[in-house]
């Protein structure tokens, strides 16, 4: 599945909060088991890809890992939107939303 990392997460009133790219970078480098070397390398490689690209290919295993990590690190306003995006839900970037009003 491909994930666009340039999506802007929004507050309840539609205001811009933070880009999905930033959320994914944070969960990939902060929430992990430091004793698991393979997982650390996997997370590093995915964080690097998220940083460098506007669209990344993720596996179902990656999505499960990201969803667990985002819920552990962020409150529902950010984790809920992120999980919806990772599940294939549609979130309109804030600037597109403002243009339609």
C-alpha positions, 0 to 999 in steps of 0.5 A: 500500500502506498501512503502519501506523507505530505498529508496535513493532519487537522485540528477539529476546527480544520486548522493545520496541526502537523504533517503526517511525515512528521508523525511517522518520523517521530513514531519510527524513531521513538517508540520501539524495543531497543533490544530488537536490532532487526526492528531498529534497523527496519524502523530506521530505514522506513524513517529515512524513506519517509523523510526523503519521499512524499509517497512510501510503499508500506506492508501490512506489517508496517501499517500494524507496527505504525498504528501501535506506535502512533497510539502509544506516542500520540493522543487521539486527535493525531493518532486517530487521523494517522490510523485512518490514513494508514487504514486507507481512509481519506483525509483532505490536506488542510489547504485543499479543504480551505480552498473548497470553503 
